[in-house]
Every structure is written in C-alpha cells, then in structure tokens.
C-alpha cells in the first residue's frame, strides 16, 4: 500500500462517511416554535418535553397543549438529543400527517346518514406497519373511524399514511384521552363493543354484527388491557388450527372486519 493511501473500505463504510444527518420533515423543536405551531392549528401527534424542566415558558406550553388536547410525554434530555442535534430547548414535537376527527361527530354523522356505525378501537397498537395495514383494511371494509389513545399508539406520520396505501387520507382517526371512558360512551350511544382476544370463549362468527359495533383490538405485546376486556360487551376469538396461538393484530383486525361485512350483506 502506498504512503498516504487509505486502507480498504468496508462494505457500506464509504456511504456512511458521505451520509448526512437529516431531521424528519414533520419535526418542530424549541418552545416558542412548538407553541406557535399549536396555536396555528397544526395537528401535533407527539409532544416530548424534557423531564424536570419547569420554567414559565414550559408551563405555558403545557397549558396550551392541554387546551388543545395534545398528550405531553416527559422524557430524559438524551431522548430529545436523539431527535435533533440542534438547540431544542427541552421541547420536540412531531406533527401529524392527518387531521384528527371528533368521535362525537363521526357517530352523529353515521346515524344521520342512516348508517350502521362500525368503528375500530386500538389499544396500544404501536407498530406503524400494523397501524397502516389496519387503516387500509378498515377503509376497505367501510368502517367509519379508527379510535386510538392519546398516549401509547403508533405515530400517525407520513410513513403510516404510506403503509396504509393512502387509506388514512380517507378514514377518520379519533384520538381520545381515556379508552375505558370511550368504551362506556360508545355503549351509551348504542354501539356494542366487541373485544377480539384469544382468551375469549366465544367465536367471532357467533356474534351478531348486524347492529352498531366497535371492534376492540389489543397491542402487539400483551393484547387488550384487562380493564378494557372487562368493559367490553362481548369477547370473541378467531378459530385457529395451527401451532401458533395468535394472529398478527392487523390480520386479526381484517378477519374481524370482513366478518362484519359478510353479516351485513356487503357494501354497494
């Protein structure tokens, strides 16, 4: 090897040398910038604030977030530093790729049109690919909305829209503060909540879906939270013949949705 010549470059190493850091386009950081985005009506999907940071401006930001029903996550500064290398002032927000819908309005419009409401409620589904696939199946099945918790759900960003094949541009997404209270509200409005879990005794095909219904699906890690199962109107499972004990949540959702379509006689 000649003097001054570099050693052999390992596969991918040269590309890594040239690769420049690029921040997500939907990210906003800095206290004032995030507050202005909220006040301007931007939909904030995730808002992260540095732990133990409590100056007057941060307090004002948190009050503004609460006023707009935006969930705030208190995180270590190291996590914020992974989001951006610039001066974030302890605040990083990610804008949503969609505009969230009001659950009240979705249900009212469905009943006003004479539709039989069909909703999909997701308890802590965090994988973007699963979320996108569920949105695609729900839109194809004619569901009226997806309902997700304010905390502990997949980011509704451009990747989610892409994974959904654009379905998230067509099906409303309702973000709620408390799933248990939401299930109670749905039941009060005449919508039956059906929890789909492998722990159930009844089969999916034994439930009557010809009435207003919300299908409740659980997280990839541990399924539906026990308190939500207890709150549900019915508990059903999908019959399986193989050695694996459960289906992927997006596949299980699709199976459940199209059982509703079958029972309701399909859609024109």
Rosetta blueprint (number, residue, H / E / L):
1 X L
2 X L
3 X L
4 X L
5 X L
6 X L
7 X L
8 X L
9 X L
10 X L
11 X L
12 X L
13 X H
14 X H
15 X H
16 X H
17 X H
18 X H
19 X L
20 X L
21 X L
22 X L
23 X L
24 X L
25 X L
26 X L
27 X E
28 X E
29 X E
30 X L
31 X H
32 X H
33 X H
34 X H
35 X H
36 X H
37 X H
38 X H
39 X H
40 X L
41 X L
42 X L
43 X L
44 X E
45 X E
46 X E
47 X E
48 X E
49 X E
50 X E
51 X L
52 X L
53 X L
54 X L
55 X L
56 X H
57 X H
58 X H
59 X H
60 X H
61 X H
62 X H
63 X H
64 X H
65 X H
66 X H
67 X H
68 X L
69 X L
70 X L
71 X L
72 X E
73 X E
74 X E
75 X E
76 X L
77 X H
78 X H
79 X H
80 X H
81 X H
82 X H
83 X H
84 X L
85 X L
86 X L
87 X L
88 X L
89 X L
90 X L
91 X E
92 X E
93 X E
94 X E
95 X E
96 X L
97 X L
98 X L
99 X L
100 X L
101 X L
102 X L
103 X H
104 X H
105 X H
106 X H
107 X H
108 X H
109 X H
110 X H
111 X H
112 X H
113 X L
114 X L
115 X L
116 X L
117 X L
118 X E
119 X E
120 X E
121 X E
122 X E
123 X L
124 X L
125 X L
126 X L
127 X L
128 X H
129 X H
130 X H
131 X H
132 X H
133 X H
134 X H
135 X H
136 X H
137 X H
138 X H
139 X H
140 X H
141 X L
142 X L
143 X L
144 X L
145 X E
146 X E
147 X E
148 X E
149 X E
150 X L
151 X L
152 X L
153 X L
154 X L
155 X L
156 X L
157 X L
158 X H
159 X H
160 X H
161 X H
162 X H
163 X H
164 X L
165 X L
166 X L
167 X H
168 X H
169 X H
170 X L
171 X L
172 X E
173 X E
174 X E
175 X E
176 X E
177 X L
178 X L
179 X H
180 X H
181 X H
182 X H
183 X H
184 X H
185 X H
186 X H
187 X H
188 X H
189 X L
190 X L
191 X L
192 X E
193 X E
194 X E
195 X E
196 X E
197 X L
198 X L
199 X L
200 X L
201 X L
202 X E
203 X E
204 X H
205 X H
206 X H
207 X L
208 X L
209 X L
210 X L
211 X L
212 X L
213 X E
214 X E
215 X E
216 X E
217 X E
218 X L
219 X E
220 X L
221 X L
222 X L
223 X E
224 X L
225 X L
226 X H
227 X H
228 X H
229 X H
230 X H
231 X H
232 X L
233 X L
234 X E
235 X E
236 X E
237 X E
238 X L
239 X L
240 X L
241 X L
242 X L
243 X L
244 X L
245 X L
246 X L
247 X L
248 X L
249 X H
250 X H
251 X H
252 X H
253 X H
254 X H
255 X H
256 X H
257 X H
258 X H
259 X H
260 X H
261 X H
262 X H
263 X H
264 X L
265 X L
266 X L
267 X L
268 X L
